[in-house]
Amino acid sequence: MASILPIGQNIKKLREEEGVTQQQLADALGVTFQAVSKWECGATAPDVAMLPEIAEFFGVSVDDLFRPPAAAYRNRFERLLSRYETDIRQTEVFDQANREFSRLISENAASAADLRGFAYLNELRARHHLQLAEKYYRMALEEGEKSKDAAYYKTERQYIHFLSGLGRHRENIERHSALLEREPDNPMRYCSLTAAYLYAGDPENAADTAERGLVRFPECALLLCYAGDAYKRMGRGECAADCWNRAWQLDPELIDARYSLAFDLAERGETEKAGEVFREIMEWNRQRGFYLENRWIHAELRKLERKRGQD
């Protein structure tokens, strides 16, 4: 009997924490509710072959089922958080924990520990989405390798930005240095390495890479745009503006060059010139149907007007 009681008590404790009835557990396991009742009161023990299924249902190990009953989780939210922590791919468990926390908030029953737990729950969810993002960036790059068109290199630069946001600057720089060494006749390799240095907060090496690339590819608009970004961070405003203007002349679709110039002018207090460039951007957006983007530009123009009023 002593060997039966711990597992029965644990099953009861876990079931109650999950908020499921004996019948619901029985249905999930393919047994009768009477069998579950007998386990919980210690009259019988589950068949050994069923233990892994029981453990999986509750998100614990088989060994946990036999340990002396420990203190219960403070509440159902804490229990769900613990389950989610074991496998952050469990979207259903995340949703359950999220709903349970919302219930605690609505009842003014959430403690400081619950608030901390909810923050951790969302941190775990963020990790899951970051893993997904990296997975699909890699898949997109593998697929793009077949053609290496403009979309491929755009994905590559977005992936550089993504990894930089995770602090993986060295990985970016080493990878794109190696790619440039293998493909020195590809201007996009200079662009990608320049971007990697920029996102790593190293404008000097970014400018050096861009300059080396522009010797070979003086009409690469994207490389000029990145060079401008590097010069700006180095405090070389005139060089930056010259690069952005040249990039725009070479490629009128490279609107990033206009954005960079407009914000730089605004930061330097040249509000009239900044306003002119912002209005150019608005017209560019309007012609292409990018009306949502123009809401943002309207907001920037209002900031400039307020600034001129203060001056």
GIZIWO-V998150 format. One record per pair of residues at least 12 apart in sequence whose ideal C-beta (glycine too) atoms are under 10 Angstrom apart, sorted by the first residue. I is the first residue (numbers start at 1). J is the second residue. If there is no record, write none. Layout:
I	J
I	J
This chain:
1	42
1	43
1	45
2	42
3	42
3	45
3	66
4	38
4	39
4	41
4	42
4	43
4	44
4	45
4	46
5	40
5	41
5	42
5	45
5	68
5	69
6	42
6	45
6	65
6	66
6	67
6	68
6	69
7	39
7	40
7	42
7	45
7	46
7	51
7	54
7	62
7	64
7	65
7	66
7	67
7	69
8	36
8	37
8	38
8	39
8	40
8	41
8	42
8	43
8	44
8	45
8	46
8	65
8	69
9	39
9	40
9	41
9	42
9	68
9	69
10	39
10	40
10	54
10	58
10	60
10	64
10	65
10	66
10	67
10	68
10	69
10	70
11	25
11	36
11	39
11	40
11	45
11	46
11	54
11	57
11	58
11	65
12	25
12	36
12	37
12	39
12	40
12	41
12	42
12	69
13	40
13	58
13	69
13	70
13	71
13	72
13	73
13	79
14	54
14	55
14	57
14	58
14	59
14	60
14	64
14	65
14	69
14	72
14	73
14	79
15	36
15	39
15	40
15	54
15	57
15	58
16	40
16	72
16	76
16	79
17	58
17	72
17	73
17	75
17	76
17	78
17	79
17	80
17	82
17	83
18	57
18	58
18	59
18	76
18	79
18	80
18	83
18	96
19	76
19	79
19	80
19	96
19	100
20	57
20	58
21	33
21	36
22	34
22	35
22	36
22	37
22	39
22	40
23	36
23	37
24	36
25	39
25	40
25	54
25	57
25	58
28	53
28	54
28	57
29	46
29	50
29	53
29	54
29	57
30	50
30	53
31	46
31	47
31	50
35	47
35	50
36	54
39	54
45	65
45	66
46	65
48	62
51	63
51	65
51	66
52	65
58	79
58	83
59	79
59	80
59	82
59	83
59	84
59	85
59	86
59	87
59	90
59	93
60	82
60	83
60	86
61	86
74	111
74	113
74	114
74	117
75	100
75	101
75	103
75	104
75	109
75	110
75	111
75	113
75	114
75	117
76	96
76	97
76	100
76	101
76	103
76	104
77	96
77	97
77	98
77	99
77	100
77	101
77	102
77	103
77	104
77	109
77	110
77	111
77	113
77	114
77	117
77	118
77	121
78	97
78	100
78	101
78	111
78	113
78	114
78	117
79	96
79	97
79	100
80	93
80	94
80	95
80	96
80	97
80	98
80	99
80	100
80	101
80	117
80	121
81	93
81	94
81	97
81	100
81	101
81	114
81	117
81	118
81	120
81	121
81	124
82	97
82	117
83	96
83	97
84	96
84	97
84	98
84	120
84	121
84	124
84	125
84	128
85	97
85	120
85	121
85	124
87	124
87	128
88	121
88	123
88	124
88	125
88	126
88	127
88	128
88	129
88	131
89	128
89	131
89	132
90	124
90	128
91	125
91	128
93	121
94	121
94	122
94	124
94	125
94	128
97	117
97	118
97	121
97	122
97	124
97	125
98	118
98	121
98	122
98	125
100	114
100	118
100	121
101	114
101	115
101	117
101	118
101	121
101	122
102	118
104	117
104	118
105	118
130	162
130	165
130	166
133	158
133	159
133	162
133	165
133	166
134	159
134	162
134	163
134	166
134	168
136	155
136	159
137	155
137	156
137	158
137	159
137	160
137	162
137	163
138	155
138	159
139	155
140	152
140	154
140	155
140	156
140	158
140	159
141	153
141	155
141	156
141	158
141	159
143	155
144	156
148	183
148	186
148	188
150	188
150	222
152	188
153	186
153	187
153	188
153	189
153	191
153	192
153	222
154	188
154	222
156	175
156	176
156	179
156	188
156	189
156	191
156	192
156	195
157	176
157	188
157	191
157	192
157	194
157	195
157	196
157	199
157	222
157	226
158	195
159	172
159	175
159	192
160	172
160	173
160	175
160	176
160	191
160	192
160	193
160	194
160	195
160	196
160	197
160	198
160	199
160	200
161	195
161	196
161	198
161	199
162	199
163	175
163	196
163	199
164	195
164	196
164	198
164	199
164	200
164	201
165	199
167	200
168	199
168	200
169	196
169	197
169	199
169	200
169	201
169	202
170	196
170	200
171	196
172	192
172	193
172	195
172	196
172	197
172	199
172	200
173	193
173	196
173	197
173	199
173	200
173	202
173	205
173	209
174	196
175	192
175	193
175	196
176	189
176	190
176	191
176	192
176	193
176	194
176	195
176	196
176	197
176	209
177	189
177	192
177	193
177	196
177	197
177	205
177	209
178	193
179	192
179	193
180	192
180	193
180	194
180	196
180	209
180	212
180	213
181	193
184	212
184	213
184	216
185	216
185	217
186	213
186	217
187	213
187	214
187	216
187	217
187	219
187	220
187	221
187	222
187	223
188	213
188	217
188	220
188	222
188	223
189	209
189	213
190	209
190	210
190	211
190	212
190	213
190	214
190	215
190	216
190	217
190	220
190	222
190	223
190	226
190	227
191	209
191	210
191	213
191	217
191	220
191	221
191	222
191	223
191	224
191	225
191	226
191	227
192	209
192	222
192	226
193	205
193	206
193	209
193	210
193	212
193	213
193	226
194	206
194	207
194	208
194	209
194	210
194	211
194	212
194	213
194	222
194	223
194	225
194	226
194	227
194	229
194	230
195	209
195	210
195	222
195	226
195	229
195	230
196	209
197	209
197	210
197	226
197	230
198	210
198	226
198	227
198	229
198	230
198	233
201	233
202	230
202	233
203	229
203	230
203	231
203	232
203	233
203	234
203	235
203	236
204	230
204	233
204	234
205	230
206	226
206	227
206	229
206	230
206	231
206	233
206	234
207	226
207	227
207	228
207	229
207	230
207	231
207	233
207	234
207	236
207	239
207	240
207	243
208	230
209	223
209	226
209	227
209	230
210	222
210	223
210	224
210	225
210	226
210	227
210	228
210	229
210	230
210	231
210	243
211	223
211	227
211	230
211	231
213	226
213	227
214	226
214	227
214	243
214	246
218	246
218	250
219	246
219	247
219	249
219	250
219	251
220	247
220	250
220	251
221	243
221	244
221	246
221	247
221	248
221	249
221	250
221	251
221	252
221	253
221	254
221	256
221	257
222	247
222	250
222	251
222	254
222	256
222	257
223	243
223	247
224	242
224	243
224	244
224	245
224	246
224	247
224	248
224	249
224	250
224	251
224	254
224	257
225	240
225	243
225	244
225	246
225	247
225	248
225	250
225	251
225	254
225	255
225	256
225	257
225	258
225	259
225	260
225	261
226	243
226	247
226	256
226	257
226	260
227	239
227	240
227	242
227	243
227	244
227	246
227	247
228	240
228	241
228	242
228	243
228	244
228	245
228	246
228	247
228	256
228	257
228	260
228	261
228	264
229	243
229	244
229	256
229	257
229	260
229	264
230	243
231	243
231	244
231	264
232	244
232	260
232	261
232	263
232	264
232	267
232	268
237	264
237	265
237	267
237	268
237	270
240	260
240	261
240	264
241	260
241	261
241	264
241	265
241	268
241	273
243	257
243	260
243	261
244	256
244	257
244	258
244	259
244	260
244	261
244	262
244	264
244	277
245	257
245	258
245	261
247	260
247	261
248	260
248	261
248	277
248	280
252	284
253	284
253	288
255	280
255	281
255	284
255	285
255	288
255	290
255	293
258	277
258	278
258	280
258	281
258	284
259	277
259	278
259	281
259	293
259	297
259	300
260	277
261	273
261	274
261	277
261	278
261	280
261	281
262	274
262	275
262	276
262	277
262	278
262	279
262	280
262	281
262	297
262	300
262	301
262	304
263	277
263	278
263	300
264	277
265	277
265	278
265	304
266	278
266	300
266	301
266	303
266	304
266	307
269	307
269	308
269	311
270	304
271	301
271	303
271	304
271	305
271	306
271	307
271	308
271	311
272	304
272	308
274	300
274	301
274	303
274	304
274	307
275	300
275	301
275	304
275	305
275	308
278	294
278	296
278	297
278	298
278	300
278	301
278	303
278	304
279	297
279	301
280	297
281	293
281	294
281	296
281	297
281	300
282	294
282	296
282	297
282	298
282	300
282	301
283	297
284	297
285	297
